Amino acid sequence: MRIGIDCRLPTYQMGGISQSILHLLPALANIDEENEYLLFHSRKESRSFVPLNAERFSRRNLWTPSHHHLERWTLGVELSRQSLEVFHSPDFIPPAIGARRRIITIHDLNFIYFPEFLTAESRSYYLDQIRWASEQADHIAVDSDSTRSDVINLLTVSPEKVTTINLAANPLYEQSFSQVDVDETLRKYNLPHGFILFVGTLEPRKNLPTLIHAYANLRQDNRVDVPLILVGRKGWIFDDIFSTIGELKLKQHVRHLPNIFDEELAHLYHAAGVLVTPSYYEGFGLPALEAQHCGCPVIVSDRGSLPEIVGEEGIILDPDDGGAWEDTLALVLSDADMRKKMIKSGREQAKEFSWEKTARNMLSLYQGKT
């Protein structure tokens, strides 16, 4: 079978979707010895995403840029000469033509849940694209059961057409790190052990003002004396986050670190007292999974995919219940036995997600077995 995979997005934005593409490819190469894979790069891409020693994988270049307003048509024309039996669009927009079967991945429907955070033009564009894509695709993969339910109910898609295929964490977070390396990163950023950690884009759906208020109460009640560290880039409408920090006189205690990646982030997970994810919506919730691999206790909200990530033994709270976040943070940071239990159960839960499992499920989808 001749399978095409759209690999243009990493050229334009190295976010979570791009990372998932780059982890899926070698996992497919490790398990599939029969099918031929054509990896469609942007012609501007200097890197090759072809896995090492993967003879059945080859690169093809495309002129059509990612997210171009005519993409569905121009991409289809470019693909039509490739004789593809399957084309996978990990960024959800399939070509109008160009393959016998077109598979897309929808990672979340954030723009439907929070339309107020988009311009009217952007809102109209995304709604048009997602509805057209869900109708045109032969099958839809989603990252979580929560997103599957959203796609079925909000886009009126037949349940038989939507399959949950969980993603996994970067294998880097499964590695062991020396205490020397962890301490070196802490010295670099002047951080103590045991801080409260948030990882993600700073934007309204992350619900950070609620977390900051809970943290302020913790400090006021003298139940905690560690900093709150916000790791991630600024997204949109983030001013409320920093104004809340200022109003509560927490500038000395809440720090924003925008450019922490890979090994340094792993070091922070290992050193943190707890990871908090109080989001109103997450399509997958990757930081919670990364933290569990690193032995960091995790507290998440009860929204979106987050309960699936932490499992039945995870600590799951109402994102609007600031008192519950305050009390739970105090307990997790002070109760050593509870922390040990959370670390053990978190590591076991994280093993449920692997790129090999993701690749096997995706291969079944390519083969039409799902």
N, C-alpha and C positions, 0 to 999 in steps of 0.2 A: 504494500500500500504506500502511496506517495502522500506524505503529510506535510503541510505547510504551517509554520508558526510565525505570527507577526512579532518581530523583535525590534520594531522601530522606536518604541517609547523610551528605552534607556538613553537614546541619543538626545532626547529633549528634556527628560526629567527623571532623575534617579531616586524616585520615591518608592513606596512599598510595592506598587504593582510591578515596577521595573525590577526590583529585587526578586520578586516571586518568579518572574520570567527566567532570570539568570540562575536561580536555584533549580527550577524545573528541568531545564535542558540537560544538565549532566545526570540528573536522576533518571530521566528517560533513556539516556544513552547507556546507563548501567543495566537496565532491565530489558531493553528491546533489541533483539538481534535480528529482527526480520524486516522491519519497515524502513523506508527511506524518508529522511526529514530534510526539508528545505527551510532554512532559517532566513526570513526576510528582514534584512537590515535597511536602515536609511543609507542612501548613497553617501551621506556626509559622515558616516560613522567610521572612525579610524580603527576602532577595536573590532575584534571578531568574537562573537558569542558562540562559535562552534566549540563544543566540548573537546578536550584533548583526546587524541587517539580514538575518535568516533568516526569511523569510516563511512557510516551510513548518514552522516550529517554534513550538509554543505551550505555555504552562504549564497544568497541572492540579494542583489541590491534593488531598491525601489526609489523612484523619483517622488512618489506621493508622500508628503509630510504627514506626520501624525496629527489628527484632529483638524485636518483641513476641511472646509465646508463642503467641498466636492469629493471628499475622501471615498465615500461609498461607491462612487462611479469610477473615478480614476484608478483607485486601487484594484477594482474588479477588472478593468481593462488590462492592467499590468499583469495580473495573475492569470488571465485567461489563456495564455500561451504555455502555462506550466503543467498542465494535465494533472491537477491536484484532485485527489479523492476526498481529502479533508483539509480544511483551513481553519486554524484556531486563532481567534482574536482575543487575547488575554485582557485587552482594554475595552471590550464590549461592543465596538463598532465593527460589524462584518462588512465585507464587500458585497455589492449588489449581485455580482456574478463572480466566477473565477474558481469555483470548486464544486464538486458534487454534493458535499455536505459542509455546512458552515456551523462551527461551534464557537460560542462566545462565553466569556466569563464576566459575570456581573458581581462586583465586589461589595457594593453597598448601594443604597438608595438615599444617601444623605441629602441630596438636593431636593428630594420630595419631602422628606421630614422637616427640613429647615429651608424652605424657599425664601424666607425673609433675608437670608444671608447672601443672596445672589441678586444681580441686577435683573431687571425684567427681560432683557435681551438674552442673558446667559441662561435664565430659567427656561425660557422658551426653547432655546437651542438644545439644552440637555433633555428636556421632556420629549421633544421631537425625536432626538437621536435614540433615546432609550426605548421609546415605544416602537419605533421603526425596527430597531435592532432585535427586540424581543419577538416581534412578529416574523422577521425574516430568517432568524437563526433556526437551524434544524434542531439544535439542542443548546441548553444553557447550563453552564456550570456556575455554582455559587460557593462562597467560602464557608458558609455556616447554615445551619438549619433556620436560624433567625432570618437571614437574608433570603433563603428559599421561600419562607412564608411571605416575606415582603413582595418578592417578585410575583408569586402566585396571586396574592390578594390585591396588590396595588397596581400591577400591570395587567391583570386578568390573563395570566398565562396558565395553560393546562399543567397540572402537577406532574404528569408523565414527561413533560418536556424539560423539567428542572431537576438537576442532580447536585446534591451537596458533595463537594470535594474539598475537604479542609486543606488549608495551607500548612506550612510548618515554619519553624524559626530558622534563621541562619545557623548552619552547623557550628559556627564559631561559638555560640552561646552554650553549646554542650561540652566545650573543652574545659579543662582545669586551668587555673591561673595561679601563679605563685603569689604568696602574700607580699613578697617584695615588689612585684609589678603592681599589685592593687594599691599598696601604700604609696608607690611613686606617683600614681595618678591622683591620689588624694592630696599629696603634697603639691602637685602641680596646680590644683584648683583650690587649695587651702580648705579642705573638707575634713571633718571628723568621721569616724565610723558611726553607723547607726542612724544616719539622717533619714528623713522622709523623702521619697523620690516620686516624681511624676515624669513620665516620658510620653511625648506626643506633641502635635502641633498646637500652638496656643490659639484657640478659637472658641466661640461660644458653646458649641456642643460638648466641649470637654468639661464644662461645669466647674471651672477652676475657682470662681468666687466663693462657691459653697465650701470647697476644700480650704481655701484661705481663711474663711471665717472660723471653720472648725479648728484649724491650726492656731489661730489667734486665741481662741478660748482655751485650748490646751496649754498655751504658754501662760495665759492669765491665771489659770488654776494651778500653775506650778507642777503640772503633771508631765511636762516634757520640756527639755531644753536642748533640742537638736534643730538644725536648720531644715527648712523645706526647700528642696532643689527641683526646679522646673527645667527639664531638659527637652529642647525642641525648638524649632523655628517659629517665628511669629507668623500666624496665618492671616485671618481677617477679623476685624472688629475685636481687637485684643486690648483696646485701651482700658476697658472695664477691669481687666485683670490687674493692671499696674496701678490704676487709681484705687482699687480695693487694698492693695498692699500699702499704698501711701496713707490712705485714710485710717488704717488700723496700725500705723506706725511700725510696720514690719520690714522696712527696707534693709535693716541690718540682719534679718533672719531668713528672708525669702530671696533666693538667688536664681537668676535665669542664666542657664548655660545653653546657648543656641547651637553650638557646633561640636557635639559629642557623638562619635560614631564608633562602630566596630569594637575593637579591643578596649578602648577607654570606657565605652558604655558598659561592656561586660564587667569591667572592674567596678563601676559604680553599682551595678546590680549586686555584685558580691559584697560590697561594703555597706549597702543601704540597710536600714532597719526594717523597711517595709516599702513596697511599691503601691501607690494608690492610683486607681483609675475610676474617677467618679462620673464618667461620661454619660450623657443622655442618649448617645447612640454610637455604636461601633460595628462595622461590618465584619471585623474579625478580632481585633484587640491583640495585636502582635506583642506589644510590650509586656503584657501579662504572661504570655507564653515564654518569652525570652527570660523574664525574671524567674519564673519557676525552674527553668533549666539551670539557672545560676544559684539556686538555693536562696532566693529572696522571698520572704513572705509577701503575699499579694492580697489586697482588698479591692474589690471591684463593685461597680453598680449592677443593678439587676436589669439593665437595659441591653437590647441588641444581642450580640453574640457572646458577651462577656461571661454569662453563666456557663456556656458551653466550654469556654477556654479553661476555667478554673475547676469545673467538675462539681460533683455533689458535695465534696468536702471543703470546697472553697468558701471564703467569707464574702457574702454578697449582700449589699445594702441598697436601700432606696436612695437615689442620688440627691433627693431634696431633703433628706433627714439629716441635717447638720449635726444634731445631737448624737445620733448613732455613729456618725463618722468620728466625732470627737472621742466618744467613749471607747469605740473599737480600736482606734489608733493608740490610745493610752494603754489599753489592755495588751495589744500585740507588742508594743515596744517595751513593756515591763514584765511580761510573763514568759520566762525562758522556756518552760515546758511547752507552752502553747506554740511558741516560735519553732521549736524543734519538730513538733507535730505538723505544723504548716509547711515547713521546709521539706519534710519527708513526703507528705501527701502531694505537694506541688511538683516535686521531681517525678513522682510516679505518674501524675496526671500529664505532665509534659511528654512522657514517652508515648502517649497515645497519638502524637502528631509527628510525622516524619516525612521527608521528601520522597523516600521510597514508596510509602503508602500513597502519597499524593500522585506520584508518577504512575503507579499501577492503576489507580482509579481513573486517571486521565486517559491512559492507554485504552482501558476498557471502553471509555466514552468514544475515543477515536475509532475503535473497532466496532462500535454500534452495539456493544454487549450490555450497556446500561439502560 
